[in-house]
Amino acid sequence: MLLRAATGQTVVLAFIIVALISLAILLLGYRAVIALVVRARRRSRRS
C-alpha cells in the first residue's frame, strides 16, 4: 500500500481498511485462539 502511494498510483481508503482488518485477524487472531486453548487445557488439568 505504501509502495502504491509512493509511486503515485491510486490508493482506495476502503481497500486499506479491509486489508488492515484482515491482517489484524490473521496475525493476531491465531494468538488469541492459542491462548484460549492453553487456558482451557490448564483448567481441565486442575479438575
N, C-alpha and C positions, 0 to 999 in steps of 0.2 A: 504494500500500500504506500509506503513511504517512497519507494522507487518510482512508482507511477506518478506520485505528486511531484517528485523532484525532476522528472523528465517532462513535465508539463502536460501529461495526459490527464483525462478527467478522473476524478475520484468521487464516487457517489456516497453520500453520508449514510444512506440506508445499508449499503454493502459493508461499510466499515463497522457499523453497529452489529450487523448479523455475524460478521467474521469474528469480532471480538467476543461476542457471546458464545459462539461455537468453540472458539479456542479456550475460553474460560471453562466451559463444561468439560471439554476433553482433557485439559491439563490439570484442572483442579478437581473435577468430578470423580476421577478414579481414586484420588487420595481420600475423598470422603467415603467412598464405598469400602476401601480397605480399612479405614478407621472404624467403620460400623461393624465390619466382620471381626476385627480384632476385639472390639468391645464385647460383642456377642459371645465370642469364644471365652473371654475371661469370665463373663458372668456364668456361662454354663459349667466352667471348671469349679467355680465356688460352690455350686449346688450339689 
